Amino acid sequence: MKTLAIVVPCYNEEETIHPFLEACQAVERQMANQLTFNYYFVNDGSKDRTLEVLRQVSKQFENVHYLSFSRNFGKEAGLLAGLEAAQGDYVTVMDADLQDPPELLIEMYAKIQEGYDVVGTRRADRKGEPPIRSLFAKAFYWLINKISDTEMVDGARDFRLMTRQVVDAILELKEVNR
């Protein structure tokens, strides 16, 4: 059976790890005949009890693994470390705070089965977000698209599902600042 590796960068996520795992495990049960799930949490120098919680859940669940940085290096470093550690035919990167709905993995996997190598997500609206935050986000995307040759899509997320081939290609890149 094919394996899905879920990479989760964590910074001060002690309260979100259990709800995140519960939500993902519900999807895992739904997809049990298609995929085996493995979780790779990366503690990015959290100042709370994140590391303690990760140690606990890794003992509780055989398919939960974690890495821990000695200090905060930033989300991109956490993602890279997680991609390097992740073993699986498919890899997804998700935020622990459940802004990336695990239920979407079912649709994303269906798209991968159609032959795509990467299936990304995009936030469709900003419902529930404070108006000032929405205003600044829209202003940011407008400005960056005016001054850049590369289009930045409003609402694009890190949450994506990739084939092993794509992850291996990313890991071959040697840039320090990604």
N, C-alpha and C positions, 0 to 999 in steps of 0.2 A: 504494500500500500504506500502511496505517496505521502510525503511529510510536509506540513506547513510550519515554518518557524515564525514566531511572532516576536519582533524586537520592540522593546518598550523602554525608552530612556526615562529615567526617574530622577527628579530633584524635589525633595521634600514631599513625597507622595505616600507617606505612611497611612493616611486615611483612605486613599483611593485604590490601593493594591487589591484588597479583598473584593470590593464591588467590581473592579475591573475583571479580576479572575472569574468571579461568578457569572458575569455577563458573557465572557468569552467561552466559559465552560458550557453554557447553555447552547451556544453556537456549535461548539465542539461535539456535543451530543447529537445535534441535528445533522452534522456532517460526518458522523462516525464511520459510515460505510464508504466514504470517499477519501478522507484524509486523517492522518495522525497529527495531532497538534503538539508542538514544543514551544515553550515560552522562554525568552531570553531577556531578562530585565537588566538594565545597566544603571546602577546607582551612581549618579554624577556628583558625588561629594555632598550628599544631603546632610543637613544639620539636625534633622528630626530623627525619628526611629525607623526610617525607610529601610536601612540595612538590616535592622533587627527583624522587621516584618518579612523581608525577602529571605532571610535565613530560615525563618519559621515555615514559610510556604514552600520553600525548596525541599524541606524535610517532609512536609505533608504531602506534596505531589511530586511524583517521579519525573514528570515532564516539565518541571519548572526549574530553570537555571538562572544564575545571576552572576554579574561581574560588579565590582565596586571600585570606583576611582578614589584615590586618596584625598582629592579636592575637587572642586567644581571646574570642569573643563568646557562646559557648554553642551548644548543639545547635539550639535553636529558631531562632536567627538564621541558622544554617547551612541549616536546612530552608527557611526563607523565601527566602533568597538563591537556593537551588537551584530552588525552585518558580518564582521570577521568571525565572530563566535557562532553565528547561526548555522545550523546544519539542517538542510531541508531541500526538497525539490522546488518549493515555493517559499518566498519570504515576504512578510508584510511588516511595515513599521507603523506603530500606533502610539497615541498618547494615552497615559494611564488614567487621565481624568474623564474618560468616556466621551470626549468631544468627537472621537472617531467611533461611530456606532459599530460594534462587533457584528451585528446582523448583516451589515453590508458585505461581509466576507463571503456570504453565500452567493450574492450576485457577482461579486468580483471574481470569484473562482469560476463561475459559469462563463464569464467573459474570457478568462485565461484558457478555458477549455475550447473556446472558439478559435484559438490560435494567437491571441495577443500575448506579448511578452511582459507588458506593464499595463496595469489598470489603476488609474489614479482617481482621486476624489476631489470634488470641488463643493464648497459650501454654496448652496443655492440662494439662501437669503440670510439676513442678519437679524431675524426675528428673535426677540428676547435679549438682544444686546443693547447696552445703554446708547442712546442717540448720539452722544458726543463721540463714543468709540466708533460707531458706524461712520460718522462724518469724517473723522481722522483717517479711517481705513480707506474710504472712497477717495479722499484727497491724496493719500499716499499713492494709490494705484494710478490715479490720474497723473500725478507729478512724475512718477518713475517711468511711466509710459511715454511721457513727453520728452524726457531727457535720455532715454535709453533706446538702443536699436533692438533690444530683446524685449518682446512683449511679456509683461507680467500679468497673469490672469487673476482677476479679483476673486478671492475665495478659494484659490488652489491650496490644497493641504499636503502635508507630508504623508498622510495615510494613503498607501498604495500597496498593491500586490504585484510581486515581480517573480519571474522565473529564475531558477538558479543561474542560467546563462547571463542574465542581466546583472545579477548581484556579483558574479565573478568578474564581469567586465568593469563594474564600478570599482571593485577592489584592486583591479590592475592599475587604476589611475594613481599616480604618485604625487599629485598636488598636495601641498601641506594645508592650504586654505581652500576648502571646498565650498 
